[in-house]
Amino acid sequence: MARRALWRNLFRRPPPWPERVAALWAATPLFEGVPAAALRRLAATTHRRVYAPGEVLFRAAEPAAGALLVVSGRVEIRDGADAVAELAAGDFAGETGLVLEAPRGVDAVALERVEAAFLLRLEVEAWMGREPRAGARLALNLASVLARRLLEEPAA
């Protein structure tokens, strides 16, 4: 006899926010090699936001204060009117904002209901002070991700 979804999920709760976010970040190249406990402490500082379809997560030319992790839903990255990428759960964008407060170069728009975690530069800097080894690993990973993105850019 098949169980109805109502009863199957009634008492099972999703993992707490920091654990969900830490698990998603851990699967990205940004946090490869970062100890799980240190990553959970950082994930606890993320800012949860929920967006409706069509809502803008960030706009080009706005100052970047950190990076975005898609927890659920789909986000379209747009350069003007052109869609240049689509992000889904576990994808991230805006990592340059973890290094410097430069204007964002693209828009990010929710294609459906989106749950996102924002990781702010100031919180990452404080975490790096408390977790220097984990912070050093993040810095190396971030440099690698940014270098790969530069190499993927078409020549102007």
Summary of the structure (lengths in Angstrom):
residues: 156
radius of gyration: 16.9
end to end distance: 61.6
largest distance: 61.6
contacts: 453
relative contact order: 0.20
helix: 39%
strand: 26%
